[in-house]
Amino acid sequence: MRRFTEFAASLVLAVLILYALLTHFDLHRTVESLRKARLGPLIIGVMLMMAADLLRGWRWRIWQRSLSYWNSLRVIQIGFMGNNILPGRLGEILRAHCAAAKANDDWGRTAALGSIAAERILDGLVLGAFGLVAISVLHLDRRLEWGLFLVSLIFASLTMALVLSVRHQKWIRCLIFAVSHKFPGRLTAFAREKAGQLLDGIVPLGTLPRMLAAITSTAAVWGIEAAVCYVVGLALWGDMRLHTALLFLVVVNFATLVPLTMGGIGTVEAAGPLYLISSGVSPHLALAMVLLQHGGRYLFTTITGTVFYLGGGFQRKPVSKKTDPIKGVTVVDQVSRQAGGLRLDPARGCYRDLLLPPGSG
């Protein structure tokens, strides 16, 4: 019942936002622009959209090696579908559940969620960089520029936190255990286990070649998505420029971070035209671009994600955890300690490096 209430509230909010928004636009001219959209660029846009998603499947496997390419691709589409039909970006949770069901090791949903969080942070870093390039060329309202700059700064900070967490994961695990040892109890034990599993999801990014490959492939994904926005704009407006496409891409994707509605319905249509109009695009064309791009992406990912979810039988695959019958600790937690090259030293209440030479401890 609670989920249905959240779904209904999100749907009603999306409808209200769209209604309030559309009353400020000339819908007749917007519809006329959509009707006259050129088919050629739109076909290219669909092909580019598919190419970006195929690359996403390969990119995730850079640090999520427990999934095959086929499963990685399917799970990503399922996550997009979940975000489109569930409120609060719960598609990320659905993606983690499906990834854990298909993984060929003992990692669970929490580790998968950490891996997904790393992907989202890298996405935000690259989009933020694209946004800074766009506002350095275009002349926008200062308040809009500062808003975009602030979001970009947040993702740059999150990226720094991600890198530091990966590099100092042993120290973080030690600190987490020290806190749980200082304040024993089920709650702290649960928090320690989940924090360790989250670290498991990002630790594979700990090598420089893998991190560089992840950032480079992320830039490639969003470069293709920028091309999608360019050809969508070109289908409606002959004066479309690359820097306008970059702004278009960044704003509509950052708008989906606001977890008010399913699939960013309403929030994308509110933010996208606002920035495009400020950059010099006429209002009816700005709205037509956003409706065409968002609607196309929404339908594509919802259909493919649903097909993969139902066709792959994900709805019938529960995620099980193996548990140590003596200590009541999940094997995932024990594996995470070994993966980090660590073992528990009860005498010191902390972790000690397994890589120390014999006799040095």
C-alpha positions in Angstrom: 0.0 0.0 0.0 2.8 2.4 0.8 4.5 1.8 -2.5 1.2 2.4 -4.3 0.8 5.7 -2.4 4.3 6.8 -3.4 3.6 5.9 -7.0 0.3 7.8 -7.0 1.9 10.8 -5.3 4.8 10.9 -7.8 2.4 10.6 -10.8 0.1 13.3 -9.5 3.1 15.6 -8.9 4.4 15.0 -12.4 1.0 15.8 -13.9 0.7 19.0 -11.9 4.2 20.1 -12.9 3.6 19.4 -16.5 0.2 21.2 -16.4 1.7 24.3 -14.7 4.6 24.3 -17.2 2.7 23.8 -20.4 0.4 26.7 -19.7 3.4 29.0 -20.2 4.2 27.8 -23.7 2.6 28.1 -27.1 1.6 24.5 -27.5 0.3 24.9 -31.0 3.7 26.1 -32.2 5.4 23.3 -30.2 3.3 20.6 -31.7 3.8 22.1 -35.2 7.6 21.9 -34.6 7.3 18.3 -33.5 5.2 17.5 -36.6 7.8 19.0 -38.9 10.8 17.2 -37.3 13.1 15.7 -39.9 13.2 11.9 -39.8 16.8 11.4 -40.9 18.5 13.0 -37.8 16.0 11.2 -35.5 17.0 7.8 -36.9 20.6 8.6 -36.4 19.7 9.7 -32.9 18.1 6.3 -32.1 21.2 4.5 -33.4 23.5 6.7 -31.3 21.3 6.1 -28.3 21.7 2.3 -28.7 25.5 2.7 -29.2 25.7 4.6 -25.9 23.9 1.9 -24.0 26.0 -0.8 -25.6 29.1 1.0 -24.4 27.6 1.4 -20.9 27.4 -2.4 -20.7 31.1 -2.7 -21.4 32.0 0.2 -19.1 30.4 -1.2 -16.0 32.4 -4.4 -16.4 35.6 -2.4 -16.0 35.0 -2.6 -12.2 32.1 -5.0 -12.0 33.8 -8.1 -13.3 31.4 -10.5 -11.7 28.8 -9.9 -14.5 29.1 -11.0 -18.1 28.7 -8.3 -20.8 25.2 -9.5 -21.6 24.0 -9.5 -18.0 25.6 -6.1 -17.5 23.8 -4.6 -20.5 20.4 -6.1 -19.4 20.8 -5.0 -15.8 21.6 -1.4 -16.8 18.5 -1.3 -18.9 16.4 -2.7 -16.1 17.7 0.0 -13.8 16.7 2.7 -16.3 13.2 1.1 -16.6 12.9 1.1 -12.8 13.8 4.7 -12.6 11.1 5.5 -15.2 8.2 3.7 -13.4 9.2 3.9 -9.8 9.5 7.0 -7.6 12.6 8.2 -5.8 15.0 6.6 -8.3 14.3 3.2 -6.9 15.5 1.8 -10.2 19.0 1.9 -8.8 17.9 -0.5 -6.0 16.2 -2.8 -8.7 19.4 -2.8 -10.7 21.5 -3.7 -7.7 19.0 -6.6 -6.9 19.2 -7.9 -10.5 23.0 -7.6 -10.6 23.4 -9.5 -7.4 21.1 -12.3 -8.8 23.3 -12.6 -11.9 26.7 -12.1 -10.3 29.0 -15.1 -10.3 30.4 -14.5 -6.8 29.0 -14.0 -3.3 28.7 -10.2 -3.5 25.2 -9.0 -2.6 23.0 -6.0 -3.4 24.9 -3.6 -1.2 28.2 -4.2 -3.0 26.3 -3.8 -6.3 24.8 -0.6 -5.1 28.3 0.7 -4.2 29.4 -0.1 -7.8 26.4 1.7 -9.2 27.1 4.7 -7.0 30.6 4.9 -8.4 29.2 4.9 -11.9 26.8 7.7 -11.1 29.6 9.8 -9.5 31.7 9.4 -12.7 28.7 10.3 -14.8 28.2 13.5 -12.8 31.9 14.4 -13.1 31.9 14.1 -16.9 28.5 15.9 -17.2 29.8 18.7 -14.9 32.8 19.1 -17.1 30.6 19.3 -20.2 28.4 21.8 -18.5 31.4 24.0 -17.6 32.5 23.9 -21.3 28.9 24.9 -22.4 28.6 27.9 -20.0 32.0 29.1 -20.9 30.8 29.6 -24.5 27.1 30.4 -24.0 25.8 33.5 -22.3 23.2 32.4 -19.7 21.5 34.1 -16.8 24.0 34.3 -14.0 21.7 32.4 -11.6 21.4 29.5 -14.0 25.2 29.5 -14.5 25.8 29.3 -10.7 23.2 26.5 -10.4 25.0 24.4 -13.0 28.4 25.3 -11.5 27.2 24.3 -8.0 26.0 20.8 -9.2 29.3 20.3 -11.1 31.3 21.3 -8.0 29.3 18.7 -5.9 30.1 15.9 -8.3 33.8 17.0 -8.4 33.8 16.7 -4.6 32.1 13.3 -4.7 34.7 12.1 -7.2 37.5 13.2 -4.9 35.7 11.3 -2.0 35.4 8.2 -4.2 39.1 8.3 -5.1 40.1 8.8 -1.4 37.8 6.0 -0.3 39.3 3.6 -2.8 42.9 4.5 -1.9 42.3 4.4 1.8 39.8 1.6 2.0 41.9 -0.4 4.5 42.0 2.6 6.9 38.3 3.1 6.5 37.5 -0.5 7.3 39.7 -0.2 10.4 37.9 2.9 11.5 34.5 1.3 10.9 35.5 -1.7 13.0 36.9 0.5 15.7 33.6 2.4 16.0 31.6 -0.8 16.1 34.0 -2.2 18.7 33.5 1.0 20.8 29.7 0.9 20.4 28.8 -2.8 20.1 25.3 -3.9 19.1 23.3 -5.2 16.3 22.9 -1.8 14.7 26.6 -1.0 14.6 27.4 -4.6 13.4 24.8 -4.1 10.6 26.2 -0.7 9.7 29.8 -2.2 9.6 28.8 -5.0 7.4 27.0 -2.8 4.9 29.7 -0.2 4.9 32.2 -2.9 4.1 30.1 -4.2 1.3 29.7 -0.7 -0.2 33.5 -0.5 -0.2 33.7 -3.8 -2.0 31.7 -2.3 -4.8 34.2 0.5 -5.4 37.5 -1.1 -4.5 38.0 -2.6 -8.0 38.5 1.0 -9.2 41.6 1.2 -7.0 44.2 0.8 -9.8 45.1 3.7 -11.9 44.6 2.0 -15.3 41.1 0.9 -14.3 40.1 4.3 -13.0 41.4 6.0 -16.2 39.5 3.4 -18.3 36.4 4.1 -16.3 36.7 7.9 -16.7 37.6 7.6 -20.4 34.7 5.3 -21.2 32.3 7.5 -19.2 33.4 10.5 -21.3 32.8 8.4 -24.5 29.3 7.4 -23.3 28.3 11.0 -22.7 30.0 12.2 -25.9 27.7 9.9 -27.8 24.7 11.1 -25.7 25.7 14.7 -26.6 25.6 13.7 -30.3 22.1 12.4 -29.6 21.0 15.7 -28.3 22.7 17.5 -31.2 20.8 15.5 -33.9 17.6 15.8 -32.0 18.0 19.5 -31.9 19.0 19.5 -35.6 15.9 17.6 -36.5 13.9 20.6 -35.2 16.2 23.6 -35.6 18.8 24.2 -38.4 20.9 26.4 -36.2 21.7 23.8 -33.6 25.3 24.0 -32.3 27.5 21.6 -30.3 27.8 23.8 -27.3 24.0 24.1 -27.2 23.8 20.3 -27.4 26.2 20.0 -24.4 24.1 22.4 -22.3 20.9 20.4 -23.4 22.5 17.1 -22.4 23.8 18.3 -19.0 20.6 20.0 -17.9 18.1 17.3 -18.8 20.3 14.6 -17.1 21.0 16.7 -13.9 17.3 17.4 -13.7 16.6 13.6 -13.3 18.6 13.7 -10.1 15.7 15.4 -8.4 13.8 12.4 -7.0 10.3 14.0 -7.1 8.8 12.2 -10.0 9.2 9.0 -12.0 11.8 9.2 -14.8 12.2 13.0 -14.2 8.8 13.7 -15.8 8.1 17.3 -15.2 11.4 18.2 -13.7 13.2 17.6 -17.0 10.6 19.6 -18.9 10.9 22.4 -16.4 14.7 22.7 -16.3 15.5 21.9 -19.9 13.6 24.7 -21.7 14.6 27.2 -19.0 18.3 26.8 -19.8 17.8 26.4 -23.6 15.7 29.6 -23.7 18.4 31.5 -21.7 21.0 30.3 -24.3 19.0 31.8 -27.2 16.6 29.0 -28.3 13.0 30.1 -28.9 10.6 28.8 -26.3 8.5 26.5 -28.5 11.6 24.9 -30.0 13.2 24.5 -26.6 10.2 22.7 -25.3 9.9 20.6 -28.5 13.6 19.5 -28.1 13.2 18.4 -24.5 9.9 16.6 -25.2 11.4 14.7 -28.1 14.6 13.8 -26.4 13.1 12.9 -23.0 10.2 11.1 -24.5 12.3 9.1 -26.9 14.8 8.0 -24.1 11.9 7.3 -21.7 10.1 5.0 -24.2 13.3 3.3 -25.3 14.6 2.4 -21.9 11.2 1.5 -20.5 10.5 -0.9 -23.3 13.9 -2.5 -23.4 14.2 -2.7 -19.7 10.8 -4.4 -19.4 11.6 -6.9 -22.1 14.9 -7.8 -20.3 13.3 -7.9 -16.9 10.5 -10.2 -17.9 12.3 -12.2 -20.5 15.3 -12.8 -18.2 13.1 -14.0 -15.4 14.6 -11.5 -13.0 11.3 -11.2 -11.1 11.7 -14.8 -10.0 15.3 -14.6 -8.8 15.7 -13.9 -5.1 19.1 -12.9 -3.8 20.4 -15.2 -1.1 23.2 -14.5 1.4 25.5 -17.2 2.7 25.9 -17.0 6.4 28.5 -18.3 8.8 26.4 -20.5 11.1 28.8 -19.9 14.1 29.4 -16.2 13.9 26.3 -15.1 12.1 28.4 -13.0 9.7 27.8 -13.1 6.0 30.4 -14.7 3.8 30.2 -11.5 1.8 31.7 -9.6 4.8 34.4 -12.1 5.2 35.2 -12.0 1.5 35.4 -8.2 1.7 38.1 -8.5 4.3 40.1 -10.9 2.3 39.6 -8.8 -0.9 41.0 -5.8 0.9 44.0 -7.9 2.0 42.9 -7.6 5.6 42.1 -9.8 8.6 40.6 -9.1 11.9 42.9 -9.0 14.9 40.6 -9.4 18.0 43.5 -8.5 20.3 43.8 -5.0 18.8 40.3 -4.5 17.8 41.3 -3.6 14.3 42.4 -4.9 10.9 45.9 -5.9 10.1 47.5 -6.2 6.7 47.8 -9.8 5.5 50.6 -8.7 3.3 53.0 -8.1 6.2 56.1 -10.4 6.2 55.9 -13.5 8.4 56.8 -12.7 12.0 56.4 -8.9 11.6 53.2 -8.8 13.6 
